[in-house]
Amino acid sequence: MQVVDNKRILFIATNIPTTKRKSNKVVMTIAHKLSEIFGVSILHPSEVVPFPLNLLKKYANISDSKPWCDDGITVTPFKYMRLPGRRLSFLLLPFFKNKIKKYLAVGEMPCLTHSHYVMPDGYFSYMMKRQYEIPYVISFRDSDIKFLELDDKRKVKKMTIEVLKNADKVVVHNVAHQAFLRLYSIDSEVVSHGIEKSFLQEKEEMTAKEEVMVTVVSEFIKRKNLDWIIKAVKSYSGDKCLKLNVIGKGELADDLKNLAKDCKNISFLGQMSHDDVGRWLHVSDIFALPSYHETLGLVYLEAAAKENAVIAMKDTGVWGNYQDGEEMLFCDDYQSFERLLHNLIDDDDKRISLAEKAFERTRSEYTWNVSIEKYKKIYENVSKLSEIQ
């Protein structure tokens, strides 16, 4: 019988940077911070794409074949086959039961697993629990919703619900997802991503001003609604001198620049380092990003950490984590976004109040040390450990 290592946590995570592909770093950030408390290793579900589909550019960097080390954390690829289309996508996962056994046969058993998507990550945790009684934590993200919105007869939807209801703890990153899961009688705990304390920076002076700077930091893709921001800035007819800085890059760059042409108060600054983004946010007054389908959106926290008044979208991202109208503003369509932005440009007192209150909420609740302490308590409770030194 294998020995269970009561300080070893196994992350199962699809969306992480690999040796071939750049990706969101937030899961690796969590892993590294938790590795100061636990032994953390990562199993990386790596989709196998058959010939000739593997010749397509979108699949060129999808799969790594050998384990690698990410600053002391071992990442092991786990090859699996995904069928085309949402309705069929994960129907083959049960056939990887023996492969799971082989993986766990090497080394010590983890005291728990933490999967960072429901499908496919969570299904592998579910199989480990059924075979070896290893408890598991699931992080529910916006992209998991589409599988629950399938017809009730679909097997993938049933698999998704089975994974969620058998989890020892479900973690969500915003209040909207917590409310969504209640529709399926699934309890969850909100654990936000965080920012480094060192990124917090109050402005030297918060006063009424004649020139107002609006900033957006984003990938240039459709769901971010960057065209709303440009159109709203162009339609502003108030007394303030208004400037918009657009930071980032993406497939819609040409379209957005054409929309903004002949507007001298709109500047495209390109993609830049995290430190440079922080410097621009520090001199900015308003951060606007009315983006759909956000699991959280660290950039909203970062903007608040630099004392910006923030406008975001209702029912997604940081909505519910910050108080609407008191700490941040939330729109539900272009018309409401335009109105909120114009009012915020003109109303110095409101803009300053929002920025100050969002800064205080971010400082007290949304730094990484707060988030990691929540994960530590969850892991202790789930794995039945009374204390981890």
Residue, then its C-alpha position, 0 to 999 in steps of 0.5 A: m500500500q502506498v504512503v500518503d504524503n500529508k504535505r503534498i498537494l497535487f495541482i491538476a491544471t490545463n491552463i498554465p504556461t508550458t515550454k512551448r506555449k505562453s499562457n496565464k500565469v495565475v495558477m503557477t503563481i498560486a502554486h509557487k506561493l503555496s509551495e512555501i507551505f506544502g510540497v506542490s507538484i502539477l499534473h498538466p492535462s495535455e490534449v493530443v491532437p491527431f494528424p492532420l489537425n496537429l498541422l494547424k497553427k492553433y494546435a502547434n504548441i498545445s502539447d509537451s511530451k516530457p516533464w519539466c521544472d518550473d522554478g522548483i515545481t515539477v510539471t508532468p504532462f498527462k496526454y488525453m484525447r478530446l473529441p471535437g465539439r462541446r457536446l462530445s468533448f470529454l466523453l473519452l476521459p473515463f478510459f484514462k483510468n489505468k493511466i491515472k493508476k500508473y501516474l499515481a503508482v510512482g512516488e507518494m500519494p498526495c493528501l489532496t488534489h486541486s483541479h483548476y478547471v472542472m473539465p477535464d482537470g476535475y474529472f481526473s481528480y474525481m477518478m483519483k478520489r473514486q480509486y484511492e479516496i484522495p479528496y479534491v478541491i475544484s476551482f470553478r471558472d467562467s469557461d466551465i459554465k458552458f458545459l452546465e448550459l448544455d441540454d440535460k441529456r448530454k453526458v458531458k453536462k452530467m459528468t460536470i455536475e458529478v465532478l462538482k457534487n463529489a468535490d470536497k470543496v468548490v472554489v469560485h473567484n467571484v460572487a457571480h459564479q457562486a450565485f450561478l452554482r447555487l442554481y445547481s445546489i452546489d455550495s462554494e467559497v469565494v477565494s479571489h486571486g490577489i496582487e502583491k502588496s508591493f503593487l499597492q500605491e496611493k496617489e500623492e494627491m487626489t483633487a479635482k482636476e481639469e484633465v482626466m486620464v482614462t486607461v485600459v489594459s487588455e488583449f484586443i479581442k471582441r469580448k473585451n469591448l474596447d470599441w465601447i471605450i473608444k466610442a464613449v471617449k469620442s462622444y464625450s462633450g463635457d468641460k474636462c480635457l480627456k485622454l485615453n491610453v490603450i495598453g495591449k495588443g491583439e487581433l483587433a488592433d487595426d480595427l480599434k486604431n481605425l475607430a480612433k483615427d483623427c482623435k488626438n486624445i487617444s493613444f495606443l501604447g502597445q504591450m508593455s511590462h508589468d512594471d510599466v503598466g503599474r506606472w501608467l496606472h499610477v498616473s491614471d484617474i479612471f480604469a475602464l474595461p467593460s469585458y464579458h466572461e471574466t473569471l476575475g480579472l487581475v487587472y481590475l485589482e491592479a487598477a484599484a491598487k493604483e487608486n483608479a476609479v474602476i468601471a467594469m461589467k455586471d455579473t462577471g469578473v469583480w462584480g460582487n467582490y466590490q460594492d457597486g456604486e460605492e467602490m466600483l461602477f458596473c455597466d450592463d450595456y454600451q449605453s450604461f457604460e457611456r453614461l457611467l464614464h461621462n458622469l465619472i469624468d465630470d464628477d470629481d468627488k465621485r471619482i475620488s471616492l470610488a478610487e479611495k474606497a476600492f484601494e482600501r478594499t483591495r489592500s485589506e482583502y485582495t493581496w496574495n497573502v490573504s488568498i494563500e491563507k484561505y487556500k491553506k485553511i481549505y486544504e487543512n480542512v479538506s485533508k483533515l489535517s489539524e495543523i500544518q507548520 
